[in-house]
Amino acid sequence: MAEPIDLSPYRTLLRREESYAIHALIYASENPGAAAARIAGDLKIPPAFLAKVLRRLAQVGYVENRQGRNGGVNLIVDPTSISLLDVIETMSGPLIVDTCQTKARCATQERKGYCRLNVAWVNASLAIREVLAGVRLSHLIDPPRATTRSGDGAGPRPLGRVTADA
């Protein structure tokens, strides 16, 4: 079996606020009523950044964030109703691989009359969106607090690992 490659020199697909939002939703699901400060500390998220993320999640109706003695962060939607794609697009807008997908004709099409990359970008975007749409928040929550729709609690299974010879 090949050794996993060191991923440190690579960039990620997700923005920090998207990743933080996903982790905060999982945490709120597993720890109802946890204070934002506790979430920030446990997840090692800068408190001001988490506050911004929680504001957005509250605006769209995913969480309730109450201040004060009996306050805390609570998930207020069914975790089976939220996909990773939903969270990502809530935080940053539609997810696509390249902006050429948003134009009627990209610069290459204008210059050459065609673009061979467009189909690749569209297919990559569709594949990524399909995978992310298929992973529900409920799949990511530790049992016994939640289970998958099938009730097995197992959640998504990886397709494989990134290896040096991949």
C-alpha positions in Angstrom: 0.0 0.0 0.0 1.4 3.4 -0.9 2.2 5.9 1.8 -0.1 9.0 1.9 1.5 12.1 0.5 2.2 15.2 2.6 -0.6 17.5 1.9 1.0 20.6 3.5 2.1 22.2 0.2 -1.4 22.0 -1.3 -4.3 24.5 -1.2 -7.7 23.5 -0.1 -11.0 23.7 -1.9 -12.8 25.1 1.1 -12.5 28.6 2.5 -11.9 28.9 6.2 -15.3 30.2 6.9 -16.9 27.2 5.1 -14.8 24.7 7.1 -15.5 26.5 10.4 -19.2 26.6 9.7 -19.3 22.9 9.0 -17.3 22.1 12.2 -19.4 24.6 14.3 -22.6 22.9 13.1 -21.3 19.5 14.0 -20.2 20.7 17.4 -23.5 22.4 18.1 -25.3 19.2 17.1 -23.2 17.1 19.5 -23.1 19.7 22.3 -26.5 21.5 22.4 -26.3 24.9 24.3 -22.5 25.1 24.2 -21.2 28.7 24.6 -19.7 30.2 21.5 -16.5 30.7 23.6 -16.3 27.0 24.3 -16.9 26.1 20.7 -14.1 28.6 19.6 -11.7 27.2 22.2 -12.4 23.5 21.5 -12.3 23.9 17.7 -9.4 26.4 17.8 -11.3 29.0 15.8 -10.6 32.7 16.5 -13.6 33.9 18.5 -14.3 36.9 16.3 -14.2 34.7 13.2 -16.6 32.2 14.8 -18.9 35.0 15.8 -19.1 36.0 12.1 -19.8 32.4 11.1 -22.4 31.9 13.7 -24.2 35.1 12.7 -24.5 33.9 9.1 -25.7 30.4 10.3 -28.3 32.1 12.5 -29.4 34.4 9.6 -30.2 31.4 7.4 -32.0 29.6 10.3 -29.5 26.8 11.0 -28.6 27.8 14.6 -29.9 29.9 17.4 -27.2 31.7 19.4 -28.4 33.0 22.7 -26.3 35.2 24.9 -26.3 35.2 28.7 -26.5 32.8 31.5 -28.8 30.3 29.8 -27.5 31.0 26.4 -25.5 29.0 23.9 -25.5 27.7 20.4 -28.2 25.3 19.3 -28.9 23.6 16.0 -32.5 24.4 15.1 -33.0 22.4 12.0 -33.0 18.6 11.4 -29.4 17.6 10.6 -30.7 15.3 7.8 -31.9 18.4 6.0 -28.5 20.1 5.7 -25.8 19.0 3.2 -22.2 20.0 3.1 -23.0 21.8 -0.2 -25.8 23.7 1.6 -23.3 25.0 4.2 -20.6 25.9 1.8 -23.0 27.8 -0.5 -24.6 29.5 2.5 -21.3 30.8 3.5 -19.8 31.8 0.1 -22.3 31.4 -2.7 -22.5 28.8 -5.5 -19.6 26.4 -5.7 -17.9 26.0 -9.1 -14.4 25.0 -10.2 -13.7 28.0 -12.5 -15.4 31.3 -13.2 -15.4 30.5 -17.0 -18.5 28.4 -16.2 -20.4 31.6 -15.3 -19.8 33.3 -18.7 -21.6 32.8 -22.0 -18.2 32.7 -23.7 -14.8 32.7 -21.9 -11.7 34.5 -23.2 -10.5 31.4 -25.0 -13.8 31.0 -26.7 -13.7 34.6 -27.8 -10.2 34.2 -29.2 -10.4 30.6 -30.7 -14.1 30.1 -31.1 -14.1 27.1 -28.7 -12.7 26.1 -25.2 -11.7 22.6 -24.4 -11.5 23.3 -20.7 -15.1 24.3 -20.2 -16.4 20.7 -20.3 -13.8 19.6 -17.8 -14.6 22.4 -15.4 -18.3 21.8 -15.7 -17.9 18.0 -15.1 -15.6 18.6 -12.2 -18.0 21.1 -10.6 -21.0 18.7 -11.1 -19.0 15.8 -9.5 -17.9 17.8 -6.5 -21.4 19.3 -6.0 -22.9 15.8 -6.2 -20.6 14.4 -3.5 -21.0 17.3 -1.2 -24.8 17.3 -1.6 -24.9 13.7 -0.7 -23.2 14.2 2.7 -25.7 15.3 5.3 -24.8 16.9 8.6 -26.4 13.9 10.3 -23.8 11.7 8.7 -21.0 13.6 10.5 -22.5 13.7 14.0 -21.2 11.2 16.5 -23.7 8.5 17.5 -25.9 8.1 19.5 -27.0 11.7 19.2 -27.9 11.3 15.5 -27.9 8.6 12.8 -27.9 8.6 9.1 -31.2 8.3 7.2 -30.8 4.6 7.0 -30.4 4.5 10.8 -27.0 2.8 10.8 -25.1 5.8 12.1 -22.2 4.9 9.8 -22.3 8.0 7.5 -20.3 8.5 4.4 -17.5 6.2 3.4 -14.3 7.4 1.8 -13.7 6.5 -1.8 -10.0 6.1 -1.1 -6.9 7.9 0.1 -4.6 10.4 -1.7 -1.3 8.6 -2.1 2.1 9.5 -3.5 1.4 7.6 -6.7 -2.1 8.9 -7.3 
